[in-house]
Amino acid sequence: MGPIALGPADPTSAGPRSADPRPGRDTALAVVATTREVLAHPDLDEGLLAPWEQRRLTGIRLPSRRDDVVAARLLVRLCIARFTGLPLDAAAPAQLCPVCGRHGHGRPYLRGHPGVGVSLSHADGLVAAAVGPGAIGIDVEPATRRPGPVHVLRRLLPEADLAEAAAQPDPGPALLRLWVRGEARLKAGQGDLRLLEWTDRARAAVAAVACTTGIAIAPA
């Protein structure tokens, strides 16, 4: 499968990153796109979703949220196919809840590829996906979003980081960056991971990836 391309990209990184859209097996792949871009992709179709995914969609009443969920699950398939070489119809992630032991929810994983980490995110017309060796987590949020309230942020973010962000003249953007970083780490499920946070100005999105390796941001 060729490079993932869903449209023009303008990622502005807040830290070191790789812009190589052709990662090796020792480099994680991350993509951010709009829901509209993914749903318009010629190789992607809702029919790729598994029956259990289709059943979950029936419970989503808001059409825009349903589109976000569909787009995120299609985008992660595209990333899996690009990273592993699997065809799209075989690049379906599974999910297993470690608490109740049931499939269909919980952290996603790829059957038959225990060393490959998978993560996806969606928020108000934006979607993101990441695939790579080892633990991985990705989060995306609209750049205009302002997370809160503070008592919720304290459950995820270090108090010192919150205090530093809150002391800025406009704490909103700093708090948002802390939020997406914290969510990415939470989804990865491990500490002591590499972290990349960046702004995709073309899509007014802030995203972060936590993983064990280098990261390649594919054109999106």
N, C-alpha and C positions, 0 to 999 in steps of 0.2 A: 504494500500500500504506500502511496506517495505521501509527501508532506501534508499535514493538516493545514487547510487554508479556508477560513470562513469569512475573509474580508480584511480590510486594512487594519493594522495594529499600531498603537502608539503607547507602548508600555514605558512608563518612567519609573525606574527602580529606586527604592529607598536603600538599596544595598547592592552588593556584588551579585551578578547574575550571569547566566549564559543565554545568549540569544540564538543559539544554534537550534533550529527546528528539527534536527535529526539526531536525537539522543542515542547513545549506545545503551547497552543493557545495564551499565553501571551509572546511568544518569536518569533522573526522573523527568517526566514530561508533564507540563502543565499548560492548560488552555483556558482562556476566558473569552466568552462570546455573549452576544445578546440572544435571548430566546428566539427572536425572529430569525437571526442568522442561522441558527441550528435547524429550525424547522423548515427553512428554505434550502438546506443542503441537499443536493441531488442524490446522495448516497444514503440518506437517513430517512426513515419512515417509522411511524408509530407501530407498524406491524412487526418491527424487530423486537418489541417488548415482549417479555415472557407473560404467560397467562396470569401469574400472581401479581405482576406489575399492572396489567390491565385491570385486574379486579380492584386494586388499590385506587386506581384512577376514578372508579365509579363513586367513591366517597368524597371526591373533591368537587365542591359546588361552584367555586369561583373559577370561571373559564381562564382568566389570566394565570392563576396559580396552577391550574391543571397544565397549561402550556409550559410553565416553568419546569414543572416536575418531568414532563415528557422530554423537554429539551435537555435537561440535566442528565437524564438516563440515556439518552441517545449520544450525547457528547462523551460520556464516560466510555461508551462502547467504541466510539471513534478513537479515543486515546488508547484503549486496550488493544485495539486492532493495530494501531500504529506502533505501539511498544512491543507487542508480542509477535506480530505477523499473522495473527489469527484473522479469519474472515469475519466480517461484521456480524453475521448471524451466529457465530460461535464465540463472540466477545462479550457475553452477558455476565455481569457480576452477580454474585449471590449475596445474601445477607443472613446473618445469624445473630440472634440476641444472646449474649453471654449470661443474662439474668434468668430469662424464662426458657432458654434453649430452643425457641421456635425460630423457624426460618421466615424471611419476608421483612424483617426489620433488624436494626442493629448495624454494626460496622460492615461495610461491603468488603467482599474478598473475591478472588478469582479461583474457581474450582480447578484443581489440577496444577496450579501454579502457586504453591505455598510461599514462595519467596517474593511474590509480587504484591505490592500494596496498591490499594485502589481508594479513591476518595472523590466525592462530588459535592456540589453546593449550588443553591439557586436562591435568588432574592429579587423580586420585583422587576422581572424582565431581563435579569442577568443570570448566567449560568457559568459554572467552572467545573473542571475535572482535572484530576492528576493521577498518574500511574507511575510506579517506579519500584526499584528494589527495596524491600524492607518496609518499615512503617512509613505511612504518608498521610497527610491531612491537608485539605484545601478549604478556604472560605472566600466568598466574594460578597461585597455589599455595595449598594449605590454610594457614590462619594458624598452625596448630600445627606445621607442618614446620620443621625446623631444618637448613639447608643445610650441607654440609661434604663431605669434610674440607677443612682450610684450603688444602692444596696444590691442590685443585681450584678453590676460590674464587679463588685468585691468578691463575688463567688468565683470569678474566673481570673481576675487580674490582680497582680501584686499591689499592695497598698502604696508602696513607694512610687510605682509607675503611675498609678492613678493620681497621686498628689502632684507629681511633676506635670502631668498633662493638664490637671485642673488649674495649675498656677499660670498657664499661658493666657494671653489676652483673649484668644478664641480657642477654648479647649476642645471644641467639637471634633475637628479633624484629627487631633492627636488621640483622642479617646477612640475614635473609629479605627485608627490604625492598631491601637492596642487590642481592640475587640477582635478584629479579623486575625491578628496573630494568635490571640488566645484560643479562638475557635479552631484554627488550623492545628495548633498543638493538641487540643482536646480530641479532635478527630483522629489524629495520628496515634494517640493513646500511649505515647511514651515521652519521657523527658530527654534532655540533652540531644536535641535534634537541630540540624541546620534549619534556618528560617529565612525565607525571602518574602518581603512585602513590597508591593509595587502599585502604582496607579496607572490604570489604562484610561488615558484622557479621552480617547475616541469614544469610549463607552461610559464615561463618567463612573468608573468602577474602581474600588480599592480591593485588592486581593492579597492573600498570603498563602504560602505553602510551607509546611513543616515536613522534613524528610531526613533520611540518613545519608543522602548522597548529594551530588551536584544537581542542579535543576536547569532544564532547557524549557524556555517559554516558546511554544510554537506560534507561528503567525495565526492570529485570531481576530 
